[in-house]
Amino acid sequence: MGYRSQVVLAMSQEIRPFFLTFLATRPVAKEMVDGADIFASSHIEKDDIVVGWASIKWYSSYDGVAAIIDFVEDLDGEDLSKYGDDGNISWHEEQFKFIRIGEEQGDIDTRGHGFWDLHPETRISGISF
């Protein structure tokens, strides 16, 4: 069984070529993305990329997860030089958003900005108002 999370990573058009290079050079990450519940372009914004998993064991000890976490950390650090960026990205706060929501209350990890349609939501279930 194991602890499961919902995970989504949304990236702007400007990030897209570097993400595709990342996938081409990291087969374990490509395998994870190929198995994603959502892998779409222009899903939220024009020419974006959105990838998401509805129920995944998001353990950093798994190679595919670790690879994607590394990419997110590179995004967060505004450094995609490993994937071919030669310093030409015009970094701004709306380039990407990463959200992971675990099973337990308060287990939420978010990085990046923009993609305002994507956000964690807290609500009470089990009763109708």
C-alpha positions as CSV (number, residue, x, y, z in Angstrom):
1,M,0.0,0.0,0.0
2,G,2.3,2.8,1.2
3,Y,1.9,6.5,1.7
4,R,0.5,8.3,-1.4
5,S,0.6,11.8,-2.6
6,Q,-1.0,14.0,-5.3
7,V,1.7,15.8,-7.3
8,V,1.6,18.3,-10.1
9,L,4.3,20.2,-11.9
10,A,3.3,23.0,-14.3
11,M,5.9,24.8,-16.4
12,S,5.8,27.8,-18.7
13,Q,6.4,27.8,-22.4
14,E,9.9,29.2,-21.7
15,I,10.8,26.2,-19.5
16,R,9.4,23.6,-22.0
17,P,12.5,22.9,-24.1
18,F,14.6,22.4,-21.0
19,F,12.1,20.0,-19.5
20,L,12.1,18.0,-22.7
21,T,15.9,17.9,-22.6
22,F,15.7,16.7,-19.0
23,L,13.3,13.9,-20.0
24,A,15.6,12.9,-22.9
25,T,18.6,12.7,-20.6
26,R,17.0,11.1,-17.6
27,P,15.1,7.9,-18.7
28,V,13.8,7.2,-15.2
29,A,12.1,10.6,-15.2
30,K,10.7,10.0,-18.7
31,E,9.3,6.7,-17.5
32,M,7.6,8.5,-14.6
33,V,6.1,11.2,-16.9
34,D,5.0,8.5,-19.4
35,G,3.0,6.9,-16.5
36,A,1.5,10.2,-15.2
37,D,-2.2,10.7,-14.9
38,I,-1.9,14.1,-16.6
39,F,0.7,15.1,-19.2
40,A,-0.7,17.9,-21.3
41,S,0.3,21.0,-23.1
42,S,-1.7,24.3,-23.0
43,H,-3.8,22.7,-20.2
44,I,-3.7,25.9,-18.1
45,E,-1.8,28.5,-20.1
46,K,-0.8,28.7,-23.7
47,D,2.1,26.3,-24.6
48,D,2.7,25.3,-21.0
49,I,3.4,21.7,-19.8
50,V,1.5,20.2,-17.0
51,V,2.3,16.8,-15.5
52,G,0.5,15.2,-12.6
53,W,0.0,12.1,-10.6
54,A,-3.3,11.5,-8.7
55,S,-1.9,8.8,-6.3
56,I,1.8,8.1,-6.2
57,K,4.4,6.9,-3.7
58,W,6.5,10.1,-3.8
59,Y,9.6,8.8,-2.1
60,S,12.9,10.4,-2.9
61,S,14.5,7.0,-2.6
62,Y,12.8,6.1,-6.0
63,D,15.1,7.1,-8.9
64,G,12.4,8.6,-11.0
65,V,11.0,10.7,-8.1
66,A,14.6,11.8,-7.2
67,A,15.2,12.9,-10.7
68,I,12.1,15.0,-10.8
69,I,12.8,16.5,-7.4
70,D,16.3,17.5,-8.7
71,F,14.7,19.2,-11.7
72,V,12.3,21.1,-9.4
73,E,15.2,22.2,-7.2
74,D,17.0,23.4,-10.3
75,L,13.8,25.4,-11.3
76,D,13.6,26.8,-7.8
77,G,17.2,27.8,-8.0
78,E,16.7,29.4,-11.4
79,D,19.5,27.3,-12.9
80,L,18.8,25.0,-15.9
81,S,22.3,25.0,-17.2
82,K,22.4,21.2,-16.9
83,Y,19.7,21.1,-19.6
84,G,21.2,23.6,-22.0
85,D,20.2,27.0,-20.7
86,D,23.1,29.4,-21.4
87,G,21.6,32.1,-19.1
88,N,19.0,33.4,-21.5
89,I,15.9,32.5,-19.5
90,S,14.1,35.6,-18.3
91,W,13.4,34.3,-14.8
92,H,10.3,35.7,-13.2
93,E,8.0,34.3,-10.5
94,E,5.5,32.7,-12.8
95,Q,7.7,30.2,-14.6
96,F,6.6,27.1,-12.8
97,K,4.6,25.6,-9.9
98,F,5.1,22.4,-8.1
99,I,2.6,21.0,-5.6
100,R,2.7,17.8,-3.6
101,I,-0.1,16.9,-1.2
102,G,0.4,13.9,1.1
103,E,-2.3,11.9,2.9
104,E,-1.8,13.5,6.3
105,Q,-3.2,16.9,7.3
106,G,-0.7,19.7,6.6
107,D,1.6,17.5,4.5
108,I,1.9,20.0,1.6
109,D,5.0,21.1,-0.4
110,T,4.8,23.9,-2.9
111,R,7.4,25.6,-4.9
112,G,7.3,28.3,-7.6
113,H,4.6,30.7,-8.5
114,G,2.2,31.5,-11.2
115,F,-0.4,29.0,-12.5
116,W,-2.9,30.5,-10.1
117,D,-5.5,27.9,-11.0
118,L,-3.3,25.3,-9.3
119,H,-3.3,25.5,-5.5
120,P,-3.8,23.3,-2.5
121,E,-7.3,23.5,-1.0
122,T,-8.4,22.7,2.5
123,R,-12.0,21.7,3.1
124,I,-14.1,19.6,5.4
125,S,-15.5,16.4,3.9
126,G,-18.1,14.1,5.2
127,I,-20.8,16.7,5.7
128,S,-22.8,19.0,3.3
129,F,-23.3,22.7,4.0
